[in-house]
């Protein structure tokens, strides 16, 4: 995963969300990701968002963010994951937390410290 381009990371994020049961699609001009439902936990049906929640992130923003948090993410999640694999996993947790707190219809990624 560490050799993926920003565009490929963006596509991988959408695929990773789908693997978690979240329907997500690219936003207009790939400047965001539209999240149409949340995670299904247990026997509960996932909540549908109409209109979808919008995560303001372009492929370039995502790539920069994941590469910036990769070393810390790998330290936190273990060496079994590649640095960008760990960063993607940690980012998915952050998205899930943001969706659960429903910050509004639009939200952004926080820049790394």
C-alpha positions as CSV (number, residue, x, y, z in Angstrom):
1,X,0.0,0.0,0.0
2,X,2.9,2.3,0.6
3,X,3.6,2.8,-3.1
4,X,0.0,3.9,-3.9
5,X,-0.5,7.3,-5.5
6,X,-2.9,9.9,-4.0
7,X,-5.6,8.9,-6.4
8,X,-5.2,5.3,-5.6
9,X,-5.3,6.0,-1.8
10,X,-8.6,7.9,-2.4
11,X,-10.0,4.9,-4.2
12,X,-8.7,2.6,-1.5
13,X,-10.5,4.7,1.2
14,X,-13.8,4.4,-0.7
15,X,-13.2,0.6,-1.0
16,X,-12.2,0.3,2.6
17,X,-15.4,2.1,3.6
18,X,-17.4,-0.3,1.4
19,X,-15.7,-3.3,3.1
20,X,-17.0,-1.9,6.4
21,X,-20.5,-1.8,5.0
22,X,-20.5,2.0,4.4
23,X,-21.7,3.2,1.0
24,X,-19.4,6.0,0.0
25,X,-19.0,7.6,-3.4
26,X,-16.6,10.3,-4.8
27,X,-18.0,13.8,-4.6
28,X,-18.0,16.4,-7.3
29,X,-14.6,16.5,-9.0
30,X,-13.3,14.1,-6.4
31,X,-13.0,17.0,-3.9
32,X,-14.9,15.1,-1.3
33,X,-16.3,11.7,-0.4
34,X,-20.1,11.4,0.1
35,X,-21.1,9.0,2.9
36,X,-24.6,7.6,2.3
37,X,-25.0,5.4,5.4
38,X,-23.1,4.7,8.6
39,X,-21.7,1.4,10.0
40,X,-24.1,-1.4,10.7
41,X,-23.4,-2.6,14.2
42,X,-24.8,-5.9,15.4
43,X,-28.3,-6.5,14.1
44,X,-29.1,-2.8,13.6
45,X,-29.6,-1.6,10.1
46,X,-27.2,1.2,9.2
47,X,-28.6,4.7,9.3
48,X,-29.1,6.3,5.9
49,X,-28.1,9.9,5.3
50,X,-30.2,11.9,2.9
51,X,-28.6,14.0,1.8
52,X,-25.3,12.2,2.3
53,X,-22.6,13.4,4.7
54,X,-19.7,15.0,2.9
55,X,-16.1,14.5,4.0
56,X,-14.2,17.3,2.4
57,X,-11.0,15.5,1.2
58,X,-9.3,15.4,-2.2
59,X,-6.9,12.7,-3.2
60,X,-4.0,15.1,-2.6
61,X,-5.2,16.1,0.9
62,X,-5.8,12.5,1.8
63,X,-2.3,11.4,0.6
64,X,-0.6,14.2,2.5
65,X,-2.6,13.4,5.6
66,X,-2.0,9.7,5.5
67,X,1.7,10.1,4.9
68,X,2.0,12.6,7.7
69,X,0.3,10.3,10.3
70,X,1.8,7.0,9.0
71,X,4.7,6.7,11.5
72,X,2.6,7.4,14.5
73,X,-0.2,5.2,13.2
74,X,2.2,2.3,12.7
75,X,3.6,2.8,16.2
76,X,0.0,2.8,17.6
77,X,-1.3,-0.1,15.5
78,X,1.8,-2.3,15.3
79,X,4.4,-3.2,12.8
80,X,2.2,-5.9,11.2
81,X,0.7,-3.2,9.0
82,X,2.6,-1.1,6.5
83,X,2.9,2.6,7.5
84,X,0.2,3.7,5.0
85,X,-1.9,0.7,5.9
86,X,-1.8,1.7,9.5
87,X,-2.6,5.3,8.6
88,X,-5.6,4.2,6.6
89,X,-6.9,2.0,9.4
90,X,-6.5,4.8,11.9
91,X,-8.2,7.3,9.5
92,X,-11.2,4.9,9.1
93,X,-11.5,5.0,12.9
94,X,-11.5,8.8,12.8
95,X,-14.2,8.9,10.1
96,X,-16.3,6.5,12.1
97,X,-16.1,8.6,15.2
98,X,-16.9,11.8,13.2
99,X,-19.9,10.1,11.6
100,X,-21.2,8.8,15.0
101,X,-21.0,12.3,16.4
102,X,-22.8,13.8,13.4
103,X,-20.9,17.1,13.2
104,X,-23.2,18.4,10.5
105,X,-23.6,17.6,6.8
106,X,-20.0,18.5,6.0
107,X,-16.8,17.7,7.9
108,X,-13.0,17.8,7.1
109,X,-9.9,16.0,8.2
110,X,-7.9,17.5,10.9
111,X,-4.3,18.4,9.8
112,X,-1.7,16.4,11.7
113,X,0.2,18.2,14.5
